[in-house]
Amino acid sequence: MTNVENEEVLAEQLEELLNAKQYTKIRQMAEDMNTVDLAALMDEMENEASLRIFRILPKNMAADVFANLEIEDQQYIIQSLTDKEASAIIENLMADDAADLLEEMPANVVKRLLSNASPETRADINHLLRYPEDSAGSIMTVEYVDLKENMTVADAITRIRRIGLDKETVNICYVVDSQRILKGTVALRFLIMMPEDAVIGDFMNDNVISIRTLTDQEEAARMFQKYDFTAMPVVDNEDRMVGIITIDDVMDIMEEEATEDIEKMAAILPTDKPYYRVGVFETYRKRMPWLLFLMISATFTGAIISRYTNALAAYVILTRFIPMLMDTGGNAGSQASVSIIRGLSLNEIEFSDIGSTIWKEIRVAGLCGLTLGAVNFVKLMVLDRVQLNIALIVCVTLILVVMFAKLIGCTLPMLASKIGFDPAVMASPLITTIVDAISLTIYFMMATNLLGISV
């Protein structure tokens, strides 16, 4: 049985048990399930059914299940609970998960939840909420294990046993001084191998890689990729330790950033909601602005065709090759833009590389254009049996269109990045519109000049 089929069976069993009010069996079934899998099942259920199951869950797993629910389900559940029940959930969530939840809640609900939270929890959440959205500080957690340089291994292990259960991770411990300045790190696996009387400061790793609180979250994700860390410390401008970012947060960032880039490349205003959670009117609002802009931009294409109506009237066969030239140019430009956008997002390409990038794309475009032109020439002469002069005009235009398209496709994203725009905005739809206009201009200019047609 596949995972999907297994989930469907489990969902049906839960629904049947709910309808039969077999709450003890539901509790037993839930205790045997992974909290992530249970949250996924609850996300697929109606809100009321999901809430009923949540109320049945043992307290020791309720917060873990809640943390893995979709934000809309979290909001419904938290607003349906009593103040006491809601505050218990907030208290048991990791501070970064609680902050993420409260950012999406109405102000009156946030006030109610914070007023019932403990002073420590309230301080941690407020600390995270004050950082700009999409910064490292906004996604970090303040639950980490900190040690002092003068501690012995025995003291450190005792401290980890005392506070570690409530921390995000204990695999890496962070050594700070009395001013909370980050001095080093100690891996738990290394710590337990040292003699009990060894002093932390003598063997800690003092070559620490850290992230600033105001660093963009996308840059933080790139640092994780570069160093292959599972957790990374976050420090303020004075190198004081304020939190950590863990790999699960980074995975969410990478998915969010990739989704945002894909939507921008498809000329859609980004949204952070799943497809079926976005209403029809909201989807319309996200797509309409770019469609309107691109439609207005495409009127230039119509103006170019109108200008060369004499050429089309004299040689109607020219019309036959317009779609092929425009599509090939658009595809060539898209290939270049996608490669450059990826390189920019991974820091493989910088604006200072624009000269070498253009030179490479021109050579690639030359090879692609010559190959496409040669194949098309054979097709026109053998299969379509057009006149030689028409075949030459179409094939030479094709070569030039490919070269211009790749040039535009590689330069626009780099220029956008240089002036502070997201390079993904300069992707397929916009580049295709520009290339279409250039393709037609080249095509008709060559046709009128070589065929002696007056405009």
Contacts in CASP RR format, 6 or more apart in sequence:
PFRMAT RR
TARGET T0000
AUTHOR 0000-0000-0000
METHOD contacts of the structure
MODEL  1
MTNVENEEVLAEQLEELLNAKQYTKIRQMAEDMNTVDLAALMDEMENEAS
LRIFRILPKNMAADVFANLEIEDQQYIIQSLTDKEASAIIENLMADDAAD
LLEEMPANVVKRLLSNASPETRADINHLLRYPEDSAGSIMTVEYVDLKEN
MTVADAITRIRRIGLDKETVNICYVVDSQRILKGTVALRFLIMMPEDAVI
GDFMNDNVISIRTLTDQEEAARMFQKYDFTAMPVVDNEDRMVGIITIDDV
MDIMEEEATEDIEKMAAILPTDKPYYRVGVFETYRKRMPWLLFLMISATF
TGAIISRYTNALAAYVILTRFIPMLMDTGGNAGSQASVSIIRGLSLNEIE
FSDIGSTIWKEIRVAGLCGLTLGAVNFVKLMVLDRVQLNIALIVCVTLIL
VVMFAKLIGCTLPMLASKIGFDPAVMASPLITTIVDAISLTIYFMMATNL
LGISV
1 9 0 8 1.000
7 37 0 8 1.000
7 40 0 8 1.000
7 41 0 8 1.000
7 44 0 8 1.000
10 33 0 8 1.000
10 37 0 8 1.000
10 41 0 8 1.000
11 41 0 8 1.000
11 44 0 8 1.000
11 45 0 8 1.000
13 29 0 8 1.000
14 26 0 8 1.000
14 29 0 8 1.000
14 41 0 8 1.000
14 45 0 8 1.000
14 49 0 8 1.000
14 53 0 8 1.000
15 45 0 8 1.000
15 49 0 8 1.000
17 23 0 8 1.000
17 25 0 8 1.000
17 26 0 8 1.000
17 29 0 8 1.000
18 26 0 8 1.000
18 49 0 8 1.000
18 52 0 8 1.000
18 53 0 8 1.000
23 56 0 8 1.000
26 53 0 8 1.000
26 56 0 8 1.000
27 56 0 8 1.000
27 57 0 8 1.000
27 58 0 8 1.000
30 38 0 8 1.000
30 53 0 8 1.000
30 56 0 8 1.000
30 57 0 8 1.000
30 58 0 8 1.000
30 61 0 8 1.000
31 58 0 8 1.000
31 61 0 8 1.000
35 61 0 8 1.000
35 64 0 8 1.000
35 65 0 8 1.000
35 68 0 8 1.000
36 68 0 8 1.000
38 65 0 8 1.000
39 65 0 8 1.000
39 66 0 8 1.000
39 67 0 8 1.000
39 68 0 8 1.000
39 69 0 8 1.000
40 68 0 8 1.000
42 50 0 8 1.000
42 53 0 8 1.000
42 54 0 8 1.000
42 65 0 8 1.000
42 69 0 8 1.000
42 73 0 8 1.000
43 50 0 8 1.000
43 69 0 8 1.000
43 70 0 8 1.000
43 73 0 8 1.000
45 53 0 8 1.000
47 73 0 8 1.000
47 76 0 8 1.000
50 69 0 8 1.000
50 73 0 8 1.000
50 76 0 8 1.000
50 77 0 8 1.000
51 76 0 8 1.000
51 77 0 8 1.000
51 80 0 8 1.000
54 62 0 8 1.000
54 65 0 8 1.000
54 66 0 8 1.000
54 77 0 8 1.000
57 65 0 8 1.000
59 88 0 8 1.000
62 89 0 8 1.000
62 92 0 8 1.000
63 89 0 8 1.000
63 92 0 8 1.000
63 93 0 8 1.000
66 74 0 8 1.000
66 77 0 8 1.000
66 89 0 8 1.000
66 93 0 8 1.000
67 93 0 8 1.000
67 94 0 8 1.000
67 97 0 8 1.000
69 77 0 8 1.000
70 274 0 8 1.000
70 277 0 8 1.000
71 100 0 8 1.000
71 101 0 8 1.000
71 104 0 8 1.000
72 277 0 8 1.000
74 101 0 8 1.000
75 101 0 8 1.000
75 104 0 8 1.000
75 105 0 8 1.000
78 86 0 8 1.000
78 89 0 8 1.000
78 101 0 8 1.000
78 105 0 8 1.000
78 109 0 8 1.000
78 113 0 8 1.000
79 105 0 8 1.000
79 109 0 8 1.000
81 89 0 8 1.000
83 112 0 8 1.000
83 116 0 8 1.000
84 116 0 8 1.000
86 112 0 8 1.000
86 113 0 8 1.000
86 116 0 8 1.000
87 113 0 8 1.000
87 116 0 8 1.000
87 117 0 8 1.000
90 98 0 8 1.000
90 101 0 8 1.000
90 113 0 8 1.000
90 116 0 8 1.000
90 117 0 8 1.000
90 121 0 8 1.000
90 125 0 8 1.000
91 117 0 8 1.000
91 118 0 8 1.000
91 121 0 8 1.000
93 101 0 8 1.000
94 141 0 8 1.000
94 143 0 8 1.000
94 168 0 8 1.000
95 121 0 8 1.000
95 124 0 8 1.000
95 125 0 8 1.000
95 127 0 8 1.000
95 128 0 8 1.000
95 141 0 8 1.000
95 142 0 8 1.000
95 143 0 8 1.000
96 128 0 8 1.000
96 139 0 8 1.000
96 140 0 8 1.000
96 141 0 8 1.000
96 142 0 8 1.000
96 168 0 8 1.000
96 249 0 8 1.000
98 121 0 8 1.000
98 124 0 8 1.000
98 125 0 8 1.000
99 125 0 8 1.000
99 128 0 8 1.000
99 129 0 8 1.000
99 138 0 8 1.000
102 110 0 8 1.000
102 113 0 8 1.000
102 114 0 8 1.000
102 125 0 8 1.000
102 129 0 8 1.000
103 129 0 8 1.000
103 133 0 8 1.000
105 113 0 8 1.000
114 122 0 8 1.000
114 125 0 8 1.000
114 126 0 8 1.000
117 125 0 8 1.000
124 142 0 8 1.000
124 143 0 8 1.000
127 142 0 8 1.000
127 242 0 8 1.000
128 137 0 8 1.000
128 138 0 8 1.000
128 140 0 8 1.000
128 142 0 8 1.000
129 138 0 8 1.000
131 137 0 8 1.000
131 138 0 8 1.000
131 213 0 8 1.000
131 214 0 8 1.000
132 138 0 8 1.000
132 214 0 8 1.000
134 216 0 8 1.000
134 217 0 8 1.000
134 218 0 8 1.000
135 213 0 8 1.000
135 214 0 8 1.000
135 215 0 8 1.000
135 216 0 8 1.000
135 217 0 8 1.000
136 211 0 8 1.000
136 212 0 8 1.000
136 213 0 8 1.000
136 214 0 8 1.000
136 215 0 8 1.000
136 216 0 8 1.000
136 217 0 8 1.000
136 219 0 8 1.000
136 220 0 8 1.000
136 234 0 8 1.000
136 245 0 8 1.000
137 213 0 8 1.000
137 214 0 8 1.000
137 234 0 8 1.000
137 242 0 8 1.000
137 243 0 8 1.000
138 217 0 8 1.000
139 217 0 8 1.000
139 220 0 8 1.000
139 245 0 8 1.000
139 249 0 8 1.000
139 253 0 8 1.000
140 213 0 8 1.000
140 234 0 8 1.000
140 242 0 8 1.000
140 243 0 8 1.000
140 244 0 8 1.000
140 245 0 8 1.000
140 249 0 8 1.000
141 168 0 8 1.000
141 243 0 8 1.000
141 244 0 8 1.000
141 245 0 8 1.000
141 246 0 8 1.000
141 249 0 8 1.000
142 242 0 8 1.000
142 243 0 8 1.000
143 166 0 8 1.000
143 167 0 8 1.000
143 168 0 8 1.000
144 167 0 8 1.000
144 168 0 8 1.000
144 169 0 8 1.000
144 173 0 8 1.000
144 174 0 8 1.000
144 231 0 8 1.000
144 233 0 8 1.000
144 243 0 8 1.000
144 244 0 8 1.000
145 159 0 8 1.000
145 160 0 8 1.000
145 163 0 8 1.000
145 164 0 8 1.000
145 167 0 8 1.000
145 170 0 8 1.000
145 173 0 8 1.000
145 174 0 8 1.000
146 173 0 8 1.000
146 174 0 8 1.000
146 175 0 8 1.000
146 176 0 8 1.000
146 180 0 8 1.000
146 241 0 8 1.000
147 156 0 8 1.000
147 159 0 8 1.000
147 173 0 8 1.000
147 174 0 8 1.000
147 175 0 8 1.000
147 176 0 8 1.000
147 186 0 8 1.000
147 200 0 8 1.000
148 175 0 8 1.000
148 176 0 8 1.000
148 177 0 8 1.000
148 200 0 8 1.000
149 175 0 8 1.000
149 177 0 8 1.000
149 183 0 8 1.000
149 199 0 8 1.000
149 200 0 8 1.000
149 201 0 8 1.000
149 204 0 8 1.000
150 199 0 8 1.000
150 200 0 8 1.000
150 201 0 8 1.000
151 159 0 8 1.000
151 199 0 8 1.000
151 200 0 8 1.000
152 196 0 8 1.000
152 197 0 8 1.000
152 198 0 8 1.000
152 199 0 8 1.000
152 200 0 8 1.000
153 191 0 8 1.000
153 194 0 8 1.000
153 195 0 8 1.000
153 196 0 8 1.000
153 197 0 8 1.000
153 198 0 8 1.000
153 200 0 8 1.000
154 196 0 8 1.000
154 197 0 8 1.000
156 173 0 8 1.000
156 186 0 8 1.000
156 191 0 8 1.000
156 200 0 8 1.000
157 191 0 8 1.000
157 192 0 8 1.000
157 196 0 8 1.000
160 170 0 8 1.000
160 173 0 8 1.000
160 188 0 8 1.000
164 170 0 8 1.000
168 231 0 8 1.000
168 244 0 8 1.000
168 246 0 8 1.000
169 230 0 8 1.000
169 231 0 8 1.000
169 244 0 8 1.000
169 246 0 8 1.000
170 188 0 8 1.000
171 187 0 8 1.000
171 188 0 8 1.000
171 189 0 8 1.000
171 230 0 8 1.000
171 231 0 8 1.000
172 185 0 8 1.000
172 186 0 8 1.000
172 187 0 8 1.000
172 188 0 8 1.000
172 230 0 8 1.000
172 231 0 8 1.000
173 185 0 8 1.000
173 186 0 8 1.000
173 187 0 8 1.000
173 188 0 8 1.000
173 191 0 8 1.000
174 182 0 8 1.000
174 184 0 8 1.000
174 185 0 8 1.000
174 233 0 8 1.000
174 241 0 8 1.000
174 244 0 8 1.000
175 182 0 8 1.000
175 183 0 8 1.000
175 184 0 8 1.000
175 185 0 8 1.000
175 186 0 8 1.000
175 200 0 8 1.000
175 201 0 8 1.000
175 204 0 8 1.000
176 182 0 8 1.000
176 183 0 8 1.000
176 241 0 8 1.000
177 183 0 8 1.000
179 240 0 8 1.000
180 240 0 8 1.000
180 241 0 8 1.000
180 242 0 8 1.000
181 238 0 8 1.000
181 239 0 8 1.000
181 240 0 8 1.000
181 241 0 8 1.000
182 208 0 8 1.000
182 210 0 8 1.000
182 233 0 8 1.000
182 235 0 8 1.000
182 239 0 8 1.000
182 240 0 8 1.000
182 241 0 8 1.000
183 201 0 8 1.000
183 204 0 8 1.000
183 206 0 8 1.000
183 208 0 8 1.000
184 204 0 8 1.000
184 205 0 8 1.000
184 206 0 8 1.000
184 208 0 8 1.000
185 204 0 8 1.000
185 205 0 8 1.000
185 208 0 8 1.000
185 233 0 8 1.000
186 200 0 8 1.000
186 203 0 8 1.000
186 204 0 8 1.000
186 205 0 8 1.000
187 205 0 8 1.000
190 203 0 8 1.000
194 203 0 8 1.000
208 233 0 8 1.000
209 223 0 8 1.000
209 227 0 8 1.000
209 229 0 8 1.000
209 232 0 8 1.000
210 232 0 8 1.000
210 233 0 8 1.000
210 234 0 8 1.000
210 235 0 8 1.000
210 239 0 8 1.000
211 220 0 8 1.000
211 223 0 8 1.000
211 232 0 8 1.000
211 233 0 8 1.000
211 234 0 8 1.000
211 235 0 8 1.000
211 245 0 8 1.000
212 234 0 8 1.000
212 235 0 8 1.000
212 236 0 8 1.000
212 237 0 8 1.000
213 234 0 8 1.000
213 235 0 8 1.000
213 236 0 8 1.000
213 237 0 8 1.000
213 242 0 8 1.000
217 253 0 8 1.000
217 257 0 8 1.000
218 253 0 8 1.000
218 257 0 8 1.000
218 345 0 8 1.000
220 232 0 8 1.000
220 245 0 8 1.000
220 250 0 8 1.000
220 253 0 8 1.000
221 250 0 8 1.000
221 253 0 8 1.000
221 254 0 8 1.000
221 257 0 8 1.000
222 346 0 8 1.000
222 347 0 8 1.000
223 229 0 8 1.000
223 232 0 8 1.000
224 232 0 8 1.000
224 245 0 8 1.000
224 247 0 8 1.000
224 250 0 8 1.000
229 247 0 8 1.000
230 246 0 8 1.000
230 247 0 8 1.000
231 244 0 8 1.000
231 245 0 8 1.000
231 246 0 8 1.000
231 247 0 8 1.000
232 244 0 8 1.000
232 245 0 8 1.000
233 241 0 8 1.000
233 243 0 8 1.000
233 244 0 8 1.000
234 241 0 8 1.000
234 242 0 8 1.000
234 243 0 8 1.000
234 244 0 8 1.000
234 245 0 8 1.000
235 241 0 8 1.000
235 242 0 8 1.000
236 242 0 8 1.000
256 272 0 8 1.000
257 345 0 8 1.000
259 270 0 8 1.000
259 272 0 8 1.000
260 270 0 8 1.000
260 424 0 8 1.000
261 341 0 8 1.000
261 345 0 8 1.000
261 422 0 8 1.000
261 424 0 8 1.000
263 269 0 8 1.000
263 270 0 8 1.000
263 271 0 8 1.000
263 286 0 8 1.000
264 270 0 8 1.000
264 422 0 8 1.000
264 424 0 8 1.000
264 425 0 8 1.000
264 427 0 8 1.000
265 338 0 8 1.000
265 341 0 8 1.000
265 424 0 8 1.000
265 427 0 8 1.000
265 428 0 8 1.000
266 427 0 8 1.000
266 428 0 8 1.000
266 429 0 8 1.000
267 287 0 8 1.000
267 290 0 8 1.000
267 291 0 8 1.000
267 294 0 8 1.000
267 427 0 8 1.000
267 428 0 8 1.000
267 429 0 8 1.000
267 430 0 8 1.000
268 286 0 8 1.000
268 287 0 8 1.000
268 290 0 8 1.000
269 285 0 8 1.000
269 286 0 8 1.000
269 287 0 8 1.000
269 289 0 8 1.000
269 290 0 8 1.000
270 286 0 8 1.000
271 278 0 8 1.000
271 282 0 8 1.000
271 286 0 8 1.000
278 286 0 8 1.000
290 429 0 8 1.000
294 429 0 8 1.000
294 430 0 8 1.000
294 433 0 8 1.000
297 430 0 8 1.000
297 433 0 8 1.000
297 434 0 8 1.000
298 433 0 8 1.000
298 436 0 8 1.000
300 437 0 8 1.000
301 433 0 8 1.000
301 436 0 8 1.000
301 437 0 8 1.000
301 440 0 8 1.000
304 437 0 8 1.000
304 440 0 8 1.000
304 441 0 8 1.000
304 444 0 8 1.000
305 312 0 8 1.000
305 440 0 8 1.000
307 444 0 8 1.000
307 455 0 8 1.000
308 440 0 8 1.000
308 444 0 8 1.000
308 447 0 8 1.000
308 448 0 8 1.000
308 455 0 8 1.000
310 453 0 8 1.000
310 454 0 8 1.000
310 455 0 8 1.000
311 318 0 8 1.000
311 444 0 8 1.000
311 447 0 8 1.000
311 448 0 8 1.000
311 451 0 8 1.000
311 453 0 8 1.000
311 455 0 8 1.000
312 318 0 8 1.000
312 319 0 8 1.000
314 451 0 8 1.000
314 453 0 8 1.000
315 390 0 8 1.000
315 447 0 8 1.000
315 451 0 8 1.000
315 453 0 8 1.000
317 386 0 8 1.000
317 390 0 8 1.000
318 390 0 8 1.000
318 393 0 8 1.000
318 443 0 8 1.000
318 444 0 8 1.000
318 447 0 8 1.000
321 394 0 8 1.000
321 443 0 8 1.000
322 440 0 8 1.000
322 443 0 8 1.000
324 376 0 8 1.000
324 398 0 8 1.000
325 394 0 8 1.000
325 397 0 8 1.000
325 398 0 8 1.000
325 401 0 8 1.000
325 439 0 8 1.000
325 440 0 8 1.000
325 443 0 8 1.000
326 435 0 8 1.000
326 436 0 8 1.000
326 439 0 8 1.000
326 440 0 8 1.000
328 372 0 8 1.000
328 398 0 8 1.000
328 401 0 8 1.000
328 402 0 8 1.000
329 401 0 8 1.000
329 402 0 8 1.000
329 405 0 8 1.000
329 432 0 8 1.000
329 435 0 8 1.000
329 436 0 8 1.000
329 439 0 8 1.000
330 405 0 8 1.000
330 428 0 8 1.000
330 431 0 8 1.000
330 432 0 8 1.000
330 435 0 8 1.000
330 436 0 8 1.000
332 365 0 8 1.000
332 368 0 8 1.000
332 401 0 8 1.000
332 402 0 8 1.000
332 405 0 8 1.000
332 406 0 8 1.000
332 435 0 8 1.000
333 405 0 8 1.000
333 406 0 8 1.000
333 408 0 8 1.000
333 409 0 8 1.000
333 431 0 8 1.000
333 432 0 8 1.000
333 435 0 8 1.000
334 409 0 8 1.000
334 427 0 8 1.000
334 428 0 8 1.000
334 431 0 8 1.000
334 432 0 8 1.000
335 406 0 8 1.000
336 361 0 8 1.000
336 364 0 8 1.000
336 365 0 8 1.000
336 405 0 8 1.000
336 406 0 8 1.000
336 407 0 8 1.000
336 408 0 8 1.000
336 409 0 8 1.000
336 410 0 8 1.000
337 409 0 8 1.000
337 410 0 8 1.000
337 412 0 8 1.000
337 413 0 8 1.000
337 426 0 8 1.000
337 427 0 8 1.000
337 428 0 8 1.000
337 431 0 8 1.000
338 427 0 8 1.000
338 428 0 8 1.000
339 410 0 8 1.000
340 349 0 8 1.000
340 357 0 8 1.000
340 409 0 8 1.000
340 410 0 8 1.000
340 413 0 8 1.000
340 414 0 8 1.000
340 423 0 8 1.000
341 413 0 8 1.000
341 423 0 8 1.000
341 424 0 8 1.000
341 426 0 8 1.000
341 427 0 8 1.000
342 348 0 8 1.000
343 349 0 8 1.000
344 350 0 8 1.000
344 413 0 8 1.000
344 414 0 8 1.000
344 417 0 8 1.000
344 423 0 8 1.000
345 423 0 8 1.000
345 424 0 8 1.000
349 357 0 8 1.000
349 414 0 8 1.000
351 414 0 8 1.000
351 417 0 8 1.000
351 418 0 8 1.000
354 411 0 8 1.000
354 414 0 8 1.000
357 410 0 8 1.000
357 414 0 8 1.000
358 407 0 8 1.000
358 410 0 8 1.000
358 411 0 8 1.000
361 406 0 8 1.000
361 407 0 8 1.000
361 409 0 8 1.000
361 410 0 8 1.000
362 403 0 8 1.000
362 406 0 8 1.000
362 407 0 8 1.000
364 406 0 8 1.000
365 402 0 8 1.000
365 403 0 8 1.000
365 405 0 8 1.000
365 406 0 8 1.000
365 407 0 8 1.000
366 399 0 8 1.000
366 402 0 8 1.000
366 403 0 8 1.000
368 402 0 8 1.000
368 406 0 8 1.000
369 398 0 8 1.000
369 399 0 8 1.000
369 402 0 8 1.000
369 403 0 8 1.000
370 399 0 8 1.000
372 398 0 8 1.000
372 399 0 8 1.000
372 402 0 8 1.000
373 395 0 8 1.000
373 398 0 8 1.000
373 399 0 8 1.000
374 395 0 8 1.000
376 394 0 8 1.000
376 395 0 8 1.000
376 398 0 8 1.000
377 391 0 8 1.000
377 392 0 8 1.000
377 395 0 8 1.000
380 386 0 8 1.000
380 390 0 8 1.000
380 391 0 8 1.000
380 394 0 8 1.000
380 395 0 8 1.000
381 388 0 8 1.000
381 391 0 8 1.000
386 394 0 8 1.000
389 450 0 8 1.000
389 451 0 8 1.000
392 450 0 8 1.000
393 443 0 8 1.000
393 446 0 8 1.000
393 447 0 8 1.000
393 450 0 8 1.000
393 451 0 8 1.000
394 443 0 8 1.000
396 446 0 8 1.000
397 439 0 8 1.000
397 442 0 8 1.000
397 443 0 8 1.000
397 446 0 8 1.000
400 442 0 8 1.000
401 435 0 8 1.000
401 438 0 8 1.000
401 439 0 8 1.000
401 442 0 8 1.000
401 443 0 8 1.000
404 435 0 8 1.000
404 438 0 8 1.000
404 439 0 8 1.000
404 442 0 8 1.000
405 431 0 8 1.000
405 435 0 8 1.000
405 438 0 8 1.000
405 439 0 8 1.000
408 431 0 8 1.000
408 434 0 8 1.000
408 435 0 8 1.000
408 438 0 8 1.000
409 426 0 8 1.000
409 431 0 8 1.000
412 426 0 8 1.000
412 430 0 8 1.000
412 431 0 8 1.000
412 434 0 8 1.000
413 423 0 8 1.000
413 424 0 8 1.000
413 426 0 8 1.000
413 427 0 8 1.000
414 423 0 8 1.000
415 426 0 8 1.000
416 422 0 8 1.000
416 423 0 8 1.000
416 425 0 8 1.000
416 426 0 8 1.000
417 423 0 8 1.000
447 453 0 8 1.000
448 454 0 8 1.000
448 455 0 8 1.000
END
